[in-house]
Amino acid sequence: MSKRRIQKNSRVVFIGLLVTLLLAAGEGCADKALRRTPTEEPSPFYDDHIATVRIVMKDEDWSSCLTDAFAEQYVPADFWFDDELVPDVGVRPKGNSSLGQTIGWGSPRIPMAIDFNLFNRARTFRGLKKVFLNNGWSDPTLIREVIAYEVFAQMDIPTPRASIVDVWVNDTHLGVYTMAEAIDQTFISRHFTDVNGNLYKPDVMAARLNWTEIDNERWRASKFYVEPTEYNEDLIINLGGGRLLDILRALDEQESVVSYEPSPPVEGNIFRGLPPVRFPSDYVDAMALKTNENNPDYSALFHFLEILNNEPDETFMTEIEKVLDVDEVLRFLAASVCIVHLDNYIGIGHNNYLYEAKGKFHILPWDLNMAFGTFNCGFDRERLINYYIDEPTGGPVASYPLVNRLLSQQPYMDTYHRYLQELLDGPFAIDTIISRVDKFAELVRPYAEVDTEMFYSFSDCQRCLDEDLRPPDIFIGWMAGGATPQMPWLGLKESACLREKLGVNNPWELWTRELTPEVLKGIESCLTEKTYSLFLQNMFGPLKAPQPPRQPGFGPNAHGLKAFIIDRHKSIQEQLDGKRPSSAGDGSGNGAIYGMCAETITLIMPAPP
């Protein structure tokens, strides 16, 4: 090793040790993987009033959060919760579509992560190390997420707590957000006695769990494999509060580290509201290990996947219960099916965590802002209401082994049916859940009425409690994974104009261009009004849609919340009673053939030979 390299590493290690000395001592460890009864400090997640969250930071840091949001870089700030101060926290933009669409919308109402622990390992906020502030970009009612989390929690599934808050940054009133508890080491400590296990947040490529170690090795040997970006190992070491790299960035101390050589960030298209896309290097990379990153061990994961996918039917029940909390998964599936949450495992195939302790896996719900059919996989309202309970998958059942292998065993199917009935009679009972909707709607109403940054009008916020926000039209569902409206063939005159002004033959060739106002003006001058309207729909979606409502994200497809719940309750009961089909009967699941739940789309990249 060169002398220069040794000096580089020495300096990084010195800084790491210095930061470590400033951080408090680590937590002890438990020796059993049993579930823990949560005990905590007074909860900040209220259901009887709305707290005010004020984030105070330098103006230039807030400006950086907005102008360079896709970097998701922490900045220092103070956090006020009503009159309670937590100083020196880390704040950063967060999210995928919710962040990208907000930036494209030109709104300051970005979703944010608040890390109380980043600069001081001993610091927490009422026992929490991190919370997320979600901006309601896809939910006109602003309450879907808290209601959905309650449904999972009442089925005795380890579930993040959530509540409605009113958010300010400096003197900017951002409005009504959902504050959600992070699934992290602190969350694990609240729910499990073994806090030393592996926590995964699997992304689409790997999240359906329909792969094994052999598949991963084949992928790595294929032409599709790309070596992951390498950082200096000293910089990405986790110091307890966070990675040294993140701490140094937040403190604007990058240049103090001689070996700081980050790869160029992947840029999103801010003008069109598209976040950066990062393709994982392999299945293991896509599993996104969140704990024990400094010393990863995937042997338990590979063992679990082998049993899940390849164990013979005769021994499957015996072996799977050794490596998976099956009863918990059946409750998770039942809750997901009740609220038609297709932005999780049963639809697109992600947005849940897996926690493994002593070789046994648990499933944890996450990111419920598009529950109750808002993320629709291209299904119209009738198909969402009658979403099959016995083939509860957006695509072929065989691609979802947690559904396929478990529900093919009659004892598990019977238990799953029992949990569905338990939901219908309990947390999802009409009187019970509608009263919760009414309670949260009443809490939100006065805040929503003065929320000038909300993505929807106040009247739409109220209307969507009972009525579908937008009546069906030719664009129904497209933004939420449905079929995209197709461009018509251009006439000779239109094509000639585009060639002359922009050097292209049709609007699709403009997909990768920066569509500045000048470029858009040139396109508009070449196309008919109808064709230009379709062009805007394809390029921008509701973000720039010429027809009302001019709203971002999935919200224009939101169904009336209470009406949806009532109709869904009736359909599930009829399916359980045999009065309505509960499956397609051919293994096709609910049969999404277009959009984000389709098999050919959600795999992201083709499988290696």
Summary of the structure (lengths in Angstrom):
residues: 609
radius of gyration: 24.5
end to end distance: 39.2
largest distance: 76.9
contacts: 1995
relative contact order: 0.13
helix: 40%
strand: 12%
